[in-house]
Amino acid sequence: MSKATDAPTYVRIAEDIRSRILQGDPPAGAMLPSEAALARTYGVARGTVRQAVAELERSGLVASEAGRGRRVMGDDPEATHRAPATQYEAIAETLRKRIDSGDLVPGQQLPGEAAVAEEFRVSKGTARQALQMLAGEQLIAAIHGKGWFVGGPQHAQTRAHTVADELRKDIDTGKLAVGSVLPGENALAQERGVARITVRRAFALLEAEGAIEKRPGMGRVVKSRSKGAT
């Protein structure tokens, strides 16, 4: 370890680990020794090691992985593109690419654990690990009672919001003219591939903003276009 004594212990430990990583010990893609092992190596408390590792995480030299520890990223960005070592890492990588490509946009609700498990033919536990890994990278976030969303709570948009946005666009473009009757909940649910309750919530959003209204004997009727519509 560095002989410099003017820096806090955790900083000197971080510098020593950084130097070792840059020399390939451990190499990029490998797991960093556990906090307990590092504490024994440097003869310090685990809290001190935790501070040192946090410094390395902030610099991007290592990254936390749910249930596994910290993986060495190295100073070469290409090193992060290693082959996934586990099923959940492979799932996380696929979802990460969908987010990076824009197939999954901020605010979009992700499929639930059961749906992810079915798509990738894995257990719900493995699907949960993949989602938790992305959450650890702050690419997605879980919102209590709603599910997983790309980004964080500030971006969260439920499927009901998505359906409402689609209907609002149809109204603004004239596809659904003012005065026209909207399809029923069952028909829209089947058309949009969502649950009936999702359509009902979308209707509630549009009713709250005055775009549609419920008329006895008719159902939901387009009341007005949005102020920004031309």
Summary of the structure (lengths in Angstrom):
residues: 230
radius of gyration: 25.0
end to end distance: 67.7
largest distance: 84.0
contacts: 637
relative contact order: 0.08
helix: 50%
strand: 12%
